[in-house]
Amino acid sequence: MGKHLVFVGGGHAHITCLKNIRSFVTKGHRVTVINPSPYHYYSGMGPGMLAGTYRPQEIRFHIRKMVQTAGGEFQEARVTGLDQKRRILFLDSGAEVPYEVVSFNTGSAVPLDQIETKDAGNVFTVKPIVNLLEARQVILNHIKARRPRILIVGGGPAGLEITGNAWRFVRENKGVGRFTLLAGRELLPEFPQKVRRLARRSLNDRGIEIVEGARLRKLEPNLAHLDDGHEYPFDVALLALGVRPSGPFRESGLPTGSDGGLLVNANLQSPAHPEIFGGGDCISFQGSLLDKVGVYAVRQNPILYHNLMVALDGGELSTFVPQDVYLLIFNLGDRRGILWRRKLIFDGRLAFLIKDHIDRKFMRTFQVSGELDEP
Ligand SMILES: Cc1cc2nc3c(=O)[nH]c(=O)nc-3n(C[C@H](O)[C@H](O)[C@H](O)COP(=O)(O)OP(=O)(O)OC[C@H]3O[C@@H](n4cnc5c(N)ncnc54)[C@H](O)[C@@H]3O)c2cc1C
């Protein structure tokens, strides 16, 4: 007998399942995908889109098309809660969707609860990635008017990439901007000394100011206040303050980890509810807190795909074993990158080309045909 499988969020961890929806449907199952937008933007190429290196069409998946052409049902909505006893999802549209098996890939969001934001306009969080499109337009309007003051907040990889790529966007549009990166305690504190040195040099060489040793406390219109009393005026601010899992887990009474993510075991399955699965940034992996990187979301794809099939039809569940070392490449926005894997660290054009190759290949694997020709 066919069952109802529901995917909540069409993110990176679900992309293999979404590409293979037909394999669930041909076995007689009904498949529904719920996502607030018909598109999903690939974060790895988000900073490059901000720079104009990639068109928006090149970095997004047409989730709705992917689902509907494979015989699934797509609902453009956000899941706001669930009743795990009755197995019903609640949507912001007011609809209720029953499920027999459900998988969450609701990603993460930039937490703003530590910062006072007082009517500050032109402030963009770097997630969801689509915000960067709007930020680009606002920066463009400021380039035309005068020399824009662009403030980036966050000393992690996203802050670095966004800074370098915002710089490129201004330059490509014949503008001159003033760039300040508020890096918090310090730039890339969790990275090897060499990576930090290369990143710092890249920004310094372009005249980008790096502020360390203080944290953002408050944003007012065109003015950022740090906790050491310093103030920085800005025209556009981009916030890359790290991420926190999103999804209605805790408030729905589901077991969660210390970061509020959906608690899952090595089968990517809720220990309390075997019909609930999850992957990507929204989960708290039992036993070890995983870095919030797309690398893990992508690696969880085949496990989720297999285990959801098992949850519907029976069989043996597979185990996700997180790799402790992975390749990281930062896109610095000047057609150069920094590559880091184990002891190998270098910067330059080759690093960017490797990232560009990997990212484009990933997109080619999952984009539906005709996507690049869309407006
Ligand atoms: C600027 C930037 C650059 C990055 N670059 C890299 C990189 O190069 N390599 C790397 O490994 N990692 C990178 N990361 C980290 C990476 O973005 C995340 O780890 C990755 O996006 C996680 O994928 P995900 O599918 O879990 O979440 P997301 O990509 O956030 O996707 C979640 C999806 O769920 C949907 N959704 C959310 N809430 C709901 C809801 N309530 N109901 C229904 N749907 C919902 C969203 O609309 C979205 O489509 C970067 C992050 C940033 C911010």
The ligand as a MOL file (V3000), in Angstrom:
LIG
                    3D

  0  0  0     0  0            999 V3000
M  V30 BEGIN CTAB
M  V30 COUNTS 53 58 0 0 0
M  V30 BEGIN ATOM
M  V30 1 C 27.4680 33.0050 2.1200 0
M  V30 2 C 27.6010 31.5410 2.4350 0
M  V30 3 C 28.4770 30.7580 1.6790 0
M  V30 4 C 28.6210 29.3970 1.9730 0
M  V30 5 N 29.4800 28.6640 1.2250 0
M  V30 6 C 29.6430 27.3510 1.4860 0
M  V30 7 C 30.5560 26.5520 0.7000 0
M  V30 8 O 31.2130 27.0400 -0.2260 0
M  V30 9 N 30.6690 25.2340 1.0160 0
M  V30 10 C 29.9560 24.6740 2.0370 0
M  V30 11 O 30.0980 23.4600 2.2750 0
M  V30 12 N 29.0930 25.3830 2.7830 0
M  V30 13 C 28.9140 26.7180 2.5300 0
M  V30 14 N 28.0400 27.4480 3.3010 0
M  V30 15 C 27.2320 26.7610 4.3270 0
M  V30 16 C 25.9770 26.2640 3.6540 0
M  V30 17 O 25.1850 27.3590 3.2710 0
M  V30 18 C 25.0390 25.4490 4.5130 0
M  V30 19 O 25.7170 24.4890 5.2330 0
M  V30 20 C 24.0050 24.7700 3.5870 0
M  V30 21 O 23.2110 25.7640 2.9790 0
M  V30 22 C 23.1260 23.8180 4.3360 0
M  V30 23 O 22.1890 23.3140 3.4500 0
M  V30 24 P 20.7070 23.0040 3.8960 0
M  V30 25 O 20.0800 22.3520 2.7320 0
M  V30 26 O 20.7210 22.3170 5.1940 0
M  V30 27 O 20.0330 24.4180 4.2120 0
M  V30 28 P 19.5340 25.5980 3.2630 0
M  V30 29 O 20.4780 25.7530 2.1210 0
M  V30 30 O 19.3420 26.7660 4.1750 0
M  V30 31 O 18.1330 25.1010 2.7130 0
M  V30 32 C 16.9830 24.9890 3.4850 0
M  V30 33 C 15.7400 25.0890 2.6540 0
M  V30 34 O 14.5990 24.8840 3.4840 0
M  V30 35 C 13.6180 25.8770 3.2540 0
M  V30 36 N 12.9060 26.1190 4.5090 0
M  V30 37 C 13.3710 26.7720 5.6100 0
M  V30 38 N 12.4280 26.7820 6.5830 0
M  V30 39 C 11.3600 26.0930 6.0980 0
M  V30 40 C 10.0940 25.7430 6.6430 0
M  V30 41 N 9.7420 26.0770 7.8780 0
M  V30 42 N 9.2490 25.0390 5.8710 0
M  V30 43 C 9.5900 24.6470 4.6160 0
M  V30 44 N 10.7910 24.9570 4.0600 0
M  V30 45 C 11.6700 25.6690 4.7820 0
M  V30 46 C 14.4320 27.0880 2.7860 0
M  V30 47 O 13.6310 27.9550 2.0210 0
M  V30 48 C 15.5390 26.4290 1.9780 0
M  V30 49 O 15.1230 26.2370 0.6500 0
M  V30 50 C 27.8760 28.8140 3.0310 0
M  V30 51 C 27.0090 29.6090 3.7810 0
M  V30 52 C 26.8630 30.9510 3.4910 0
M  V30 53 C 25.9090 31.7900 4.3180 0
M  V30 END ATOM
M  V30 BEGIN BOND
M  V30 1 1 1 2
M  V30 2 1 2 3
M  V30 3 2 2 52
M  V30 4 2 3 4
M  V30 5 1 4 5
M  V30 6 1 4 50
M  V30 7 2 5 6
M  V30 8 1 6 7
M  V30 9 1 6 13
M  V30 10 2 7 8
M  V30 11 1 7 9
M  V30 12 1 9 10
M  V30 13 2 10 11
M  V30 14 1 10 12
M  V30 15 2 12 13
M  V30 16 1 13 14
M  V30 17 1 14 15
M  V30 18 1 14 50
M  V30 19 1 15 16
M  V30 20 1 16 17
M  V30 21 1 16 18
M  V30 22 1 18 19
M  V30 23 1 18 20
M  V30 24 1 20 21
M  V30 25 1 20 22
M  V30 26 1 22 23
M  V30 27 1 23 24
M  V30 28 2 24 25
M  V30 29 1 24 26
M  V30 30 1 24 27
M  V30 31 1 27 28
M  V30 32 2 28 29
M  V30 33 1 28 30
M  V30 34 1 28 31
M  V30 35 1 31 32
M  V30 36 1 32 33
M  V30 37 1 33 34
M  V30 38 1 33 48
M  V30 39 1 34 35
M  V30 40 1 35 36
M  V30 41 1 35 46
M  V30 42 1 36 37
M  V30 43 1 36 45
M  V30 44 2 37 38
M  V30 45 1 38 39
M  V30 46 1 39 40
M  V30 47 2 39 45
M  V30 48 1 40 41
M  V30 49 2 40 42
M  V30 50 1 42 43
M  V30 51 2 43 44
M  V30 52 1 44 45
M  V30 53 1 46 47
M  V30 54 1 46 48
M  V30 55 1 48 49
M  V30 56 2 50 51
M  V30 57 1 51 52
M  V30 58 1 52 53
M  V30 END BOND
M  V30 END CTAB
M  END
